[in-house]
């Protein structure tokens, strides 16, 4: 799969925020899967702000969400992340 310029731009914008990088780092550190309830504590923001950042990461394709009862679990989409880094390498 090759990312379009639009997808590269969307991912780049999603990665341009330290809170979203913290979310990705947390999920990555948890073996690629993290719980929604822990994100608020990790980032130190109110729940609506956390939801905003998570929504941007989902829309960019970097993470996916799966409902588990009342909570969500987030999974890192390593395929999209690998395609993104490959696309950036091709620019060099």
DRENDO-1510 file (C-alpha; in Angstrom, 1 decimal, always signed):
<recs>
REC; n; res; u; v; w
REC; 1; UNK; +0.0; +0.0; +0.0 .
REC; 2; UNK; +1.3; +3.4; -0.9 .
REC; 3; UNK; +0.1; +6.5; +1.0 .
REC; 4; UNK; -1.3; +9.5; -0.9 .
REC; 5; UNK; +0.1; +12.9; -0.3 .
REC; 6; UNK; -3.2; +13.8; +1.5 .
REC; 7; UNK; -2.6; +10.8; +3.9 .
REC; 8; UNK; +1.0; +11.8; +4.5 .
REC; 9; UNK; -0.2; +15.4; +5.3 .
REC; 10; UNK; -2.9; +14.1; +7.7 .
REC; 11; UNK; -0.4; +11.9; +9.5 .
REC; 12; UNK; +2.2; +14.6; +9.7 .
REC; 13; UNK; -0.3; +17.0; +11.2 .
REC; 14; UNK; -1.4; +14.3; +13.7 .
REC; 15; UNK; +2.2; +13.8; +14.7 .
REC; 16; UNK; +2.8; +17.5; +15.1 .
REC; 17; UNK; +1.4; +17.6; +18.7 .
REC; 18; UNK; +3.2; +16.5; +21.8 .
REC; 19; UNK; +0.0; +15.2; +23.4 .
REC; 20; UNK; -0.7; +12.9; +20.5 .
REC; 21; UNK; +3.0; +11.7; +20.5 .
REC; 22; UNK; +2.5; +10.9; +24.2 .
REC; 23; UNK; -0.6; +8.8; +23.3 .
REC; 24; UNK; +1.3; +6.9; +20.6 .
REC; 25; UNK; +4.3; +6.4; +22.9 .
REC; 26; UNK; +2.0; +5.0; +25.6 .
REC; 27; UNK; +0.2; +2.7; +23.2 .
REC; 28; UNK; +3.5; +1.5; +21.7 .
REC; 29; UNK; +5.0; +0.9; +25.2 .
REC; 30; UNK; +2.0; -1.3; +26.0 .
REC; 31; UNK; +2.8; -3.6; +23.2 .
REC; 32; UNK; +0.7; -1.7; +20.7 .
REC; 33; UNK; -2.6; -1.7; +22.6 .
REC; 34; UNK; -3.6; +0.8; +25.3 .
REC; 35; UNK; -6.7; +1.6; +27.3 .
REC; 36; UNK; -8.7; +4.8; +27.1 .
REC; 37; UNK; -9.0; +5.2; +30.9 .
REC; 38; UNK; -5.2; +5.5; +31.2 .
REC; 39; UNK; -4.8; +8.2; +28.6 .
REC; 40; UNK; -6.2; +11.0; +30.7 .
REC; 41; UNK; -3.7; +10.2; +33.5 .
REC; 42; UNK; -0.8; +9.8; +31.0 .
REC; 43; UNK; -1.4; +13.1; +29.2 .
REC; 44; UNK; -2.7; +15.2; +32.2 .
REC; 45; UNK; -5.6; +16.7; +30.2 .
REC; 46; UNK; -9.4; +16.7; +30.7 .
REC; 47; UNK; -11.3; +13.8; +29.1 .
REC; 48; UNK; -12.8; +16.0; +26.3 .
REC; 49; UNK; -9.2; +17.1; +25.3 .
REC; 50; UNK; -8.0; +13.5; +25.3 .
REC; 51; UNK; -11.0; +12.5; +23.1 .
REC; 52; UNK; -10.1; +15.3; +20.7 .
REC; 53; UNK; -6.5; +14.0; +20.3 .
REC; 54; UNK; -7.6; +10.4; +20.0 .
REC; 55; UNK; -10.1; +11.3; +17.3 .
REC; 56; UNK; -7.3; +13.0; +15.2 .
REC; 57; UNK; -5.1; +9.9; +15.6 .
REC; 58; UNK; -7.9; +7.6; +14.5 .
REC; 59; UNK; -8.8; +9.8; +11.5 .
REC; 60; UNK; -5.2; +9.8; +10.4 .
REC; 61; UNK; -5.1; +6.0; +10.6 .
REC; 62; UNK; -2.4; +5.8; +13.2 .
REC; 63; UNK; -4.6; +4.1; +15.8 .
REC; 64; UNK; -7.8; +2.1; +15.7 .
REC; 65; UNK; -10.4; +1.9; +18.5 .
REC; 66; UNK; -12.3; -1.1; +19.8 .
REC; 67; UNK; -15.1; -0.8; +22.3 .
REC; 68; UNK; -14.8; -3.0; +25.3 .
REC; 69; UNK; -17.9; -2.6; +27.5 .
REC; 70; UNK; -17.9; +1.1; +28.5 .
REC; 71; UNK; -14.3; +1.6; +27.6 .
REC; 72; UNK; -12.2; +1.7; +24.4 .
REC; 73; UNK; -9.0; +0.0; +23.7 .
REC; 74; UNK; -6.7; +1.6; +21.1 .
REC; 75; UNK; -4.3; -0.3; +18.9 .
REC; 76; UNK; -1.3; +1.2; +17.0 .
REC; 77; UNK; -1.6; +0.6; +13.3 .
REC; 78; UNK; +2.0; -0.3; +12.6 .
REC; 79; UNK; +1.3; -0.8; +8.9 .
REC; 80; UNK; +0.3; +2.8; +8.4 .
REC; 81; UNK; +3.2; +4.0; +10.5 .
REC; 82; UNK; +5.6; +1.9; +8.5 .
REC; 83; UNK; +4.2; +3.2; +5.2 .
REC; 84; UNK; +4.5; +6.8; +6.5 .
REC; 85; UNK; +8.1; +6.4; +7.4 .
REC; 86; UNK; +8.8; +4.7; +4.1 .
REC; 87; UNK; +7.2; +7.6; +2.3 .
REC; 88; UNK; +9.4; +10.0; +4.2 .
REC; 89; UNK; +12.5; +8.0; +3.3 .
REC; 90; UNK; +11.6; +8.3; -0.4 .
REC; 91; UNK; +11.8; +12.1; -0.1 .
REC; 92; UNK; +15.4; +11.9; +1.0 .
</recs>
